């Protein structure tokens, strides 16, 4: 699984991208090139009053199971434990006692610019093509017994790009069209679960970074500097037409057949 992600966009860019309407306290936002479990980062919990909030990366609750914090939650729950990329069964997170209420009513957007994968002493920065940043991971939130706001990122099976880098799982990245219904409490569970799919590989890319720097105490732009070429060639041109076709096929209460066809 990925170990860390990045959020380094400035507040103006974040505000415009997510149409944030509530005033932002700049003291609650610090750009970071290394966000790991236990760190504070930024989420959005509501459509009604778009507000950027600071929360701790690692979901906590009053229950002993989540007391130490859970950073990543499987979309399939206890199913597909082999991480079969061709899995077409239920996104069974809604059956898990610790998460069944959160997936229904306590969803959030986890704001990011990219994420890091490590594999065989190598490291890669994964990003969205066409300068699509910041973007949003699908998240769920809760409060701890100390009233601390906490969150976790939902994961799913890898697309072909992430699988090529040696990983079987990846974070769920939401398309812009999915962000509003993700935050809306009245959204049908079937539509919520229908968003928990691998992001299309042709809208992503990756380049190698220095694994030694990632393991150091540094937290600045130096740790994400490329040390090689992008994994995939990026031809010039707009990918929106192909992206819209993918969204159209899965956005409206998708069947299992739709979900299977969405695999990349």
C-alpha positions in Angstrom: 0.0 0.0 0.0 1.1 3.6 -0.5 2.8 5.0 2.6 2.5 8.8 2.2 0.9 11.5 0.1 1.6 15.1 -0.8 -0.5 18.3 -0.4 1.6 21.3 -1.4 -0.8 23.5 -3.4 -1.3 27.0 -2.1 -4.6 28.0 -0.5 -5.8 30.0 -3.4 -5.5 27.0 -5.7 -7.3 24.7 -3.2 -10.1 27.3 -2.6 -10.8 27.6 -6.3 -10.5 23.9 -7.1 -13.0 22.9 -4.4 -15.1 26.0 -4.4 -14.6 26.6 -0.7 -17.0 29.2 0.6 -16.1 29.3 4.3 -13.2 31.6 5.3 -9.9 29.7 5.7 -7.7 30.2 8.7 -4.3 30.1 7.1 -2.7 29.0 10.3 -4.5 25.6 10.0 -2.8 24.8 6.6 0.8 23.9 6.1 2.0 22.5 2.8 3.6 19.1 3.2 5.6 16.8 0.8 5.4 14.0 3.3 2.0 13.3 4.9 2.1 10.0 6.8 -0.2 8.3 9.3 -0.3 10.3 12.5 0.2 13.7 10.7 -2.4 16.4 10.5 -3.7 17.2 7.0 -6.8 18.7 5.4 -10.3 17.4 4.5 -13.7 18.6 3.5 -16.7 17.1 5.2 -19.7 19.0 3.9 -21.3 20.3 0.6 -23.5 22.8 2.4 -20.7 25.0 3.8 -17.5 24.1 2.0 -14.9 24.3 4.7 -11.3 23.2 4.8 -10.6 21.4 8.1 -7.5 20.0 9.7 -7.7 16.4 10.9 -5.4 13.6 12.0 -4.5 10.9 9.4 -5.7 7.8 11.2 -9.3 7.1 12.0 -10.1 6.8 15.7 -13.3 6.2 17.7 -14.5 5.2 21.1 -14.1 1.5 20.2 -10.9 -0.3 21.2 -10.4 -1.5 17.6 -9.9 2.0 16.3 -8.3 3.5 19.4 -4.8 3.5 17.8 -6.0 4.9 14.5 -6.7 3.2 11.1 -5.2 5.0 8.2 -6.5 2.9 5.2 -9.8 1.0 4.9 -10.5 -1.6 2.3 -13.5 -0.9 0.1 -14.2 -4.6 -0.2 -14.1 -5.1 3.6 -13.1 -8.7 4.4 -13.8 -9.8 0.8 -11.2 -10.1 -2.0 -8.4 -10.6 0.5 -6.2 -11.8 -2.3 -6.6 -8.4 -4.0 -7.7 -10.0 -7.3 -7.8 -7.1 -9.9 -10.7 -8.8 -11.6 -12.9 -8.9 -8.5 -16.5 -7.9 -9.3 -18.1 -8.7 -6.0 -19.6 -6.3 -3.4 -17.7 -3.4 -2.0 -18.4 -4.9 1.4 -17.1 -2.0 3.6 -20.8 -1.4 4.5 -20.9 -4.8 6.3 -18.0 -4.0 8.6 -19.2 -3.0 12.1 -16.6 -0.3 12.6 -17.3 1.4 9.2 -20.9 0.6 8.2 -22.3 3.9 9.7 -19.3 6.0 8.6 -19.6 5.0 4.9 -23.3 6.0 5.0 -23.0 9.4 6.7 -19.5 10.4 7.5 -17.7 10.7 4.2 -15.0 13.3 3.4 -12.7 14.5 0.7 -9.0 14.0 1.5 -7.2 16.7 -0.4 -3.9 15.7 -2.1 -1.6 16.6 -5.0 -0.1 13.1 -5.4 1.0 10.0 -3.5 4.2 7.9 -3.1 4.7 4.2 -3.7 7.8 2.3 -2.6 8.8 -1.0 -4.2 12.1 -2.9 -4.1 14.1 0.0 -2.7 12.6 2.2 -5.4 10.1 5.0 -5.0 7.6 6.7 -7.3 5.5 9.8 -7.2 2.0 9.1 -8.7 0.1 12.1 -10.1 -2.8 12.9 -12.3 -2.1 14.0 -15.8 -3.0 17.3 -17.4 -2.0 19.1 -14.1 -5.1 17.8 -12.3 -4.1 18.9 -8.8 -5.2 19.1 -6.2 -7.6 16.2 -6.3 -9.5 14.2 -3.6 -9.1 10.7 -2.1 -12.3 9.1 -0.9 -12.3 9.3 2.9 -14.3 8.6 5.9 -14.1 10.6 9.2 -14.8 10.2 12.8 -14.0 11.8 16.2 -12.0 10.2 19.0 -12.9 10.1 22.6 -10.9 13.3 23.0 -13.1 15.0 20.3 -10.2 14.9 17.8 -11.2 15.0 14.2 -9.7 12.0 12.4 -9.9 10.4 8.9 -8.9 7.3 6.8 -8.5 6.9 3.1 -10.4 4.2 1.3 -8.4 1.7 -0.9 -9.2 -0.5 -3.8 -7.4 -2.9 -6.2 -4.7 -1.4 -8.3 -5.1 -0.2 -11.9 -2.5 -1.3 -14.5 -0.1 1.5 -13.8 0.1 1.0 -10.0 0.2 -2.8 -10.5 3.2 -2.3 -12.9 5.0 -0.6 -10.0 4.5 -3.7 -7.8 1.5 -2.8 -5.8 -1.8 -4.6 -5.5 -3.8 -1.8 -3.9 -4.2 1.9 -4.4 -6.2 4.8 -2.8 -9.6 5.6 -4.2 -9.4 8.8 -6.2 -12.7 10.5 -6.9 -13.5 12.1 -10.2 -14.7 15.7 -9.9 -18.3 14.6 -10.8 -18.3 12.1 -7.9 -17.2 14.6 -5.2 -20.5 16.3 -4.6 -22.5 13.1 -4.2 -19.7 11.6 -2.0 -20.2 14.4 0.5 -24.0 14.5 0.3 -25.5 12.5 3.1 -28.6 11.6 1.1 -26.7 9.9 -1.7 -27.9 6.3 -2.2 -25.4 3.7 -0.8 -25.3 2.0 -4.2 -23.9 5.2 -5.7 -21.4 5.6 -2.9 -20.1 2.1 -3.4 -20.0 2.6 -7.1 -17.4 5.3 -6.7 -14.9 2.9 -5.0 -13.1 1.8 -8.1 -9.5 2.2 -9.4 -8.9 5.5 -11.1 -8.3 5.0 -14.8 -4.6 4.4 -15.6 -4.6 6.6 -18.7 -5.4 9.6 -16.5 -2.4 9.0 -14.3 1.4 8.8 -14.5 4.4 8.3 -12.3 8.1 9.1 -12.1 10.9 7.8 -9.9 12.1 9.8 -6.9 15.0 9.2 -4.5 14.0 6.6 -1.9 16.8 7.7 0.4 15.4 11.3 0.6 11.9 9.9 1.4 13.4 8.0 4.3 15.2 11.1 5.6 13.8 13.8 7.8 13.4 16.2 5.0 9.9 17.6 4.1 10.4 19.9 1.2 10.3 19.9 -2.6 13.6 18.1 -2.9 12.1 14.8 -1.9 9.8 14.7 -5.0 12.3 15.8 -7.6 12.4 13.3 -10.5 15.5 11.1 -10.9 14.2 9.6 -14.1 11.6 9.8 -16.9 7.8 9.3 -16.4 6.7 5.7 -16.6 4.2 6.3 -19.3 4.6 8.5 -22.4 2.3 11.5 -22.2 1.1 12.5 -25.7 -0.2 16.0 -26.2 -4.0 16.3 -26.4 -7.1 16.5 -24.2 -8.2 13.3 -22.4 -11.6 14.8 -21.3 -13.6 12.9 -24.0 -12.3 9.5 -22.9 -12.7 10.5 -19.2 -16.3 11.5 -19.7 -17.1 8.2 -21.4 -15.7 6.3 -18.3 -17.8 8.5 -15.9 -21.0 8.1 -17.9 -20.7 4.3 -17.7 -20.5 4.1 -13.9 -22.0 7.1 -12.3 -25.7 6.2 -12.0 -26.2 3.3 -9.6 -23.8 0.9 -11.5 -24.5 -2.8 -11.8 -21.8 -5.4 -11.1 -21.4 -5.6 -14.9 -20.7 -1.9 -15.1 -18.2 -2.1 -12.3 -16.4 -5.0 -14.0 -16.3 -3.0 -17.2 -14.7 0.0 -15.4 -11.6 -2.0 -14.5 -8.4 -0.5 -16.1 
